[in-house]
Amino acid sequence: MSISIDKSKCISCKRCQVVCPGSLIKSDDNNKAYIKYPKDCWGCTSCIKECPVYAIRFYLGADIGGMGSLVHTEKNGDILKWIIEHPDGEVSEIDINQKESNKY
Amino acid sequence: MKIKKLKTDILIIGGGTAGCYAALTVSENSDAEVLICEKAHIKRSGCLAAGVNALNAYIVEGRVPQDYVDYAKKDADNIVREDLLLTMSERLNSVTERLEQLGLVILKDKDGKYVTRGNRNLKINGENIKPILAKAVKNLPNVKVLNRVNITDFEVENNRIKGAFGIGIENDTFYTIEANAVIIATGGAAGLYKPNNPGFSRHKMWYPPFNTGAGYAMGINAGAEMTTFEMRFIALRCKDTIAPTGTLAQGVGAKQINSFGDVYETKYGLTTSERVYGTVNENQEGRGPCYLRTEGITQEQDEALKKAYLNMAPSQTLKWIESGKNPSEQNVEIEGTEPYIVGGHTASGYWVDTKRATTVKGLFAAGDVAGGSPQKYVTGALAEGEIAAFSAIDFLKNNEIQAIDLTSTDKKIKEVENFLSDKNSRFTTEQLEEAMQTVMDSYAGGIKTNYRFNEKQLDIADRKILGLQKLSDNLYASDFQELMYIYELRERLTVCRSVIAHLKARKETRWHSFAENLDYPEKDNKNFLKYVNSRLENGEIKIIFRDLQEGGKPYEHIN
């Protein structure tokens, strides 16, 4: 479980660095965010929800059955949209209304 | 390295579930100044970073707090403190209402009543539960939050707490913090044992990998009495993603089955530990892998499950989507995790009185660090934060803040400087952490031995952990984040030694898997309907057996 950060999208706002519960994200020499300790990521997706330019994706490690899909979220009002980009280019989306409770 | 000295009425160590609620309580009920030290950032720190799927501790209509006490007592086979469980249970519903006022979405029926899941649970949207709590704390006038300050030690003299020492991991600062009262709320300990997936995904564990047992270790080192470290928590989880299983079991009624399709839970019993034990045994006897039977659920249930997991453990939903098969089309494989020490699920932690005062004067404990009261979940941690806060407010009335001696501060600064000076250390912190996990896995009942152990193995474990403690004296940190990693390792090693001592002291097997002593494979009610407690005296762990406190009457520290 870890994340990858698209440096070309990063606007150096540091919101991901602030929120990471493991303090794992740092700035590189160009002030762009990168994950310094990829093996220490918990997979909580806090950074992904913070990123205003959707530069961060999370994925499952191959050792736990990951097949290369990348996940991020986009927030629009009460809707948190989860976007899963598959290696073949296909995209799945799941919308969650944050004002609605889980069914289970 | 910069050096800073701070002073506050109440220091709260850990800005997670219990810590945030304690701050809220102090602020609303007194003028006391509060300082929260949080090693990450309170917006998403602690157990609730990714969210939580349900509130699992609530007294539903027609039930009373004592019912919850009885449930927890049965699940732990009597080794609980009923006074703690009762005082917690009495507050579960009021803290729930407060959470709703703060902004948590809780499912209600058309009459405005909470919709319940089973006897104790409420349905919520808990993805943003931690930001909600953090926001409530941020707006409080007398509460200051220091993010990215990792507290490493208490300062205690004559059994009275004076404050704590810590390091600012982003500002290269050493902190001395004087406080009249301290509430410890650092959570439990993950990472003592080798995890399910020790490679790239080593931190894909259920309990937060950043909860490293700091609160336990500081208490142990300060001579506080601790309880029930031998009741380890092993969670039954979805394989690989280590995502919770309750949503499947209680949400869609999925049963535990083996690879032959047989429901095996009835064979072993339904307590938390029996469910793990059954799964281990089915695998060992050749009937694995084991699953939660989800095949045949409806398409609507599929979609609801995927959403529910996104709100708590998104990796499991990704797993379903990547495999191209929904839970209705494939059963969910399950496995036991590595053992954690976590007083919110089992009863490990500080030995506290009913007011959540520890045996160190001025030190109070709440949430996963506080012992004796299992099955807390989120609302129980809030309730304990509230109780500890009221007790700390009371304490301030009759006690004065005490100055920390310069000699203590200097000694601690020297220790920090030693870690920061390059001395051609043979090993890295990461190497010693791996060594610790291997030792615990092999000799103290890890996954490798199906959670079983005997006394000879425990003796080996203790010797090896002691050796690692010595090696850790010579570690080197090139920056303050690495310095935190050294302290985290040392905390874990301290906790490991106590866990080993407790496992050895309970010469029976009361809970399969959680504490399965092969030298004593049977339960021994004659000798072990007792708490196993301990205290560090002159560097040695002294075991103290205490009689069970039954009936819920208030408990005070006397001896």
HADDOCK unambig.tbl for C-alpha pairs under 7 A between the chains (distance, minus, plus):
assign (segid A and resid 1 and name CA) (segid B and resid 201 and name CA) 5.22 0.50 0.50
assign (segid A and resid 1 and name CA) (segid B and resid 204 and name CA) 6.14 0.50 0.50
assign (segid A and resid 18 and name CA) (segid B and resid 41 and name CA) 6.53 0.50 0.50
assign (segid A and resid 19 and name CA) (segid B and resid 41 and name CA) 5.82 0.50 0.50
assign (segid A and resid 19 and name CA) (segid B and resid 43 and name CA) 6.45 0.50 0.50
assign (segid A and resid 19 and name CA) (segid B and resid 44 and name CA) 6.03 0.50 0.50
assign (segid A and resid 21 and name CA) (segid B and resid 40 and name CA) 5.08 0.50 0.50
assign (segid A and resid 21 and name CA) (segid B and resid 41 and name CA) 6.51 0.50 0.50
assign (segid A and resid 21 and name CA) (segid B and resid 44 and name CA) 6.16 0.50 0.50
assign (segid A and resid 21 and name CA) (segid B and resid 45 and name CA) 5.01 0.50 0.50
assign (segid A and resid 22 and name CA) (segid B and resid 40 and name CA) 6.42 0.50 0.50
assign (segid A and resid 22 and name CA) (segid B and resid 210 and name CA) 6.14 0.50 0.50
assign (segid A and resid 23 and name CA) (segid B and resid 40 and name CA) 6.30 0.50 0.50
assign (segid A and resid 39 and name CA) (segid B and resid 200 and name CA) 5.23 0.50 0.50
assign (segid A and resid 39 and name CA) (segid B and resid 201 and name CA) 6.13 0.50 0.50
assign (segid A and resid 39 and name CA) (segid B and resid 202 and name CA) 6.64 0.50 0.50
assign (segid A and resid 39 and name CA) (segid B and resid 203 and name CA) 6.82 0.50 0.50
assign (segid A and resid 40 and name CA) (segid B and resid 203 and name CA) 5.44 0.50 0.50
assign (segid A and resid 41 and name CA) (segid B and resid 203 and name CA) 6.09 0.50 0.50
assign (segid A and resid 42 and name CA) (segid B and resid 203 and name CA) 5.21 0.50 0.50
assign (segid A and resid 42 and name CA) (segid B and resid 204 and name CA) 5.29 0.50 0.50
assign (segid A and resid 42 and name CA) (segid B and resid 209 and name CA) 6.94 0.50 0.50
assign (segid A and resid 43 and name CA) (segid B and resid 204 and name CA) 6.73 0.50 0.50
assign (segid A and resid 44 and name CA) (segid B and resid 49 and name CA) 6.06 0.50 0.50
assign (segid A and resid 44 and name CA) (segid B and resid 50 and name CA) 4.52 0.50 0.50
assign (segid A and resid 45 and name CA) (segid B and resid 50 and name CA) 6.46 0.50 0.50
assign (segid A and resid 46 and name CA) (segid B and resid 44 and name CA) 6.78 0.50 0.50
assign (segid A and resid 46 and name CA) (segid B and resid 49 and name CA) 6.74 0.50 0.50
assign (segid A and resid 46 and name CA) (segid B and resid 50 and name CA) 6.53 0.50 0.50
assign (segid A and resid 60 and name CA) (segid B and resid 315 and name CA) 6.97 0.50 0.50
assign (segid A and resid 61 and name CA) (segid B and resid 200 and name CA) 6.66 0.50 0.50
assign (segid A and resid 61 and name CA) (segid B and resid 201 and name CA) 6.10 0.50 0.50
assign (segid A and resid 63 and name CA) (segid B and resid 200 and name CA) 6.90 0.50 0.50
assign (segid A and resid 63 and name CA) (segid B and resid 201 and name CA) 6.80 0.50 0.50
assign (segid A and resid 64 and name CA) (segid B and resid 240 and name CA) 4.84 0.50 0.50
assign (segid A and resid 64 and name CA) (segid B and resid 241 and name CA) 6.84 0.50 0.50
assign (segid A and resid 67 and name CA) (segid B and resid 322 and name CA) 6.56 0.50 0.50
assign (segid A and resid 69 and name CA) (segid B and resid 322 and name CA) 6.92 0.50 0.50
assign (segid A and resid 96 and name CA) (segid B and resid 307 and name CA) 6.74 0.50 0.50
assign (segid A and resid 98 and name CA) (segid B and resid 125 and name CA) 6.52 0.50 0.50
assign (segid A and resid 99 and name CA) (segid B and resid 105 and name CA) 6.12 0.50 0.50
assign (segid A and resid 100 and name CA) (segid B and resid 105 and name CA) 6.86 0.50 0.50
assign (segid A and resid 100 and name CA) (segid B and resid 125 and name CA) 6.41 0.50 0.50
assign (segid A and resid 101 and name CA) (segid B and resid 105 and name CA) 6.16 0.50 0.50
assign (segid A and resid 101 and name CA) (segid B and resid 106 and name CA) 6.09 0.50 0.50
assign (segid A and resid 101 and name CA) (segid B and resid 107 and name CA) 5.42 0.50 0.50
assign (segid A and resid 101 and name CA) (segid B and resid 123 and name CA) 6.28 0.50 0.50
assign (segid A and resid 101 and name CA) (segid B and resid 124 and name CA) 4.55 0.50 0.50
assign (segid A and resid 101 and name CA) (segid B and resid 125 and name CA) 4.34 0.50 0.50
assign (segid A and resid 102 and name CA) (segid B and resid 123 and name CA) 6.03 0.50 0.50
assign (segid A and resid 102 and name CA) (segid B and resid 124 and name CA) 5.65 0.50 0.50
assign (segid A and resid 102 and name CA) (segid B and resid 125 and name CA) 5.55 0.50 0.50
assign (segid A and resid 102 and name CA) (segid B and resid 308 and name CA) 5.52 0.50 0.50
assign (segid A and resid 103 and name CA) (segid B and resid 123 and name CA) 6.95 0.50 0.50
assign (segid A and resid 103 and name CA) (segid B and resid 304 and name CA) 6.13 0.50 0.50
assign (segid A and resid 104 and name CA) (segid B and resid 123 and name CA) 6.45 0.50 0.50
assign (segid A and resid 104 and name CA) (segid B and resid 247 and name CA) 6.13 0.50 0.50
assign (segid A and resid 104 and name CA) (segid B and resid 251 and name CA) 4.53 0.50 0.50
assign (segid A and resid 104 and name CA) (segid B and resid 308 and name CA) 6.90 0.50 0.50
